[in-house]
Amino acid sequence: MKKIFAVAAVTTLVTSLSFSQQLGLHDIGGGIGYVSLSYNGTSTQTLGGFLIAAHANLGELAKDLILIPDIEYFSTSKDVTGGTIKVSNFGINANAHYNIAMEGMVKPYVGAGLGINFLSTTASATYNNGFYTQTFSASESFTRLGINLIVGANYKLNDKMTLLLEPRYVIASDFDNLQIKVGVTWALN
């Protein structure tokens, strides 16, 4: 139910913003990357894994300040003594990028945003006392508000296609993570 509410809220926000003269759907894109997650449970664990994402350029909020919402998913796991920890996340983010004016092909930007993260964790362990083996498993889901701190750069390949490189740090309570994403953006107009 929370996911449906979040998707409806983001859709309403995007639709209402697109009626502005400067705002509208300009570009779409996607990317893949690596995520390093610090999880503070009973002990701090660092897990690394795969990330996929999709984004849209909804235009300028002000000069050189671009609205870039995105969705992302990552899943990661780590073997620990006697078991495994798995964490996955589906995030919906509203970010703003400030384009830094520079000469040349590479166009850097900085940005920030807010996101809602739907995290799921599973921990499993196997115990063998010599007579029998028993497996234990526990799962839990969390919803966390996240603050996105972004730096990145775009490299325009042609009039329609741009490459991007984007490191991002997400502060989400006990699930902070560092993401490094590469991707492509396609111009729609």
CORBELRA-V849732 format. One record per helix or strand of 3 or more residues. SS is the DSSP state (alpha for helix, beta for strand). FROM is the first residue (numbers start at 1). LEN is the number of residues. Records with the same first field share a line. If there is no record, write none. Layout:
SS->FROM-LEN ; FROM-LEN
//
This chain:
alpha->2-16
beta->23-18 ; 44-19 ; 65-16 ; 83-17 ; 106-23 ; 133-24 ; 161-11 ; 177-11
//
